Amino acid sequence: MKKLIAGNWKMNTTRDEAHALAKGLQATASDKVEMVICPPAVWLADLAAILKAPLLLGAQDCHAADKGAFTGNIAAPMLKELGCTYVIVGHSERRALQFETNAIVKAKAQAAIKHGLIPIICVGEIEAEREAGRHEAVVGQQLAESLPETGHYVVAYEPVWAIGTGKTATAADVKAMHGFIRTKLAESVDHADKVAILYGGSVKAANAAEILSTKDVDGVLVGGASLQLEEFRAIAQAAPH
Ligand code: PGA
């Protein structure tokens, strides 16, 4: 499978910055990787008009319900109508700051699949859990409780202590955790080798080649570095193909 390079812009970019970044990426898009851009929801419609294949559009979150009295939320069918292919669910910032539980994350992932989107389901341990040697137990539970029983999804392993900190897990740690996730997937799905497992947490041009050539790493979920055109482009170019 092609490596999946996803950019999560989080709550960043002015409208002009979003346009400039999207146009720059479009101008140099390569079909050697699958590249997904997840801008703030307010720029999705603008980016849908700028981004063309092979660049794909993704959202940063969706609600579990199809519609209803949920002030401020966005439903999966709305994202589909805007032209999204992917939607991130269960990002650690939402788990921590919006109090999203595994059950909520699973319901969002199921809603995404129901409406023809591919959820990128995030899991990852906090630093104290890794130091206590509990990282596999924590991620194992997140997988057991957050993944839908059926449907096409992507898993993103993002150790919380590596997000936005400049710290990255060692290649050995990434390999071990991705192998663990693959084994867990194999217990519940028929084709675990077809489920993309992304790594996220301080990915940048300088470490992308090593991470992307690590066994069981099918792509990366990039935050800060996805806001810099040259960095993000270099990350995509670092993917072995
Ligand atoms: P980062 O964020 O690349 O800035 O560490 C990754 C993420 O939160 O998806």
Residues whose N, C-alpha, C, O or C-beta is under 5 A from the ligand:
A	BS01	PGA	N8 A162 I163 G164 T165 G200 G201 S202 V203 L221 V222 G223 G224 A225
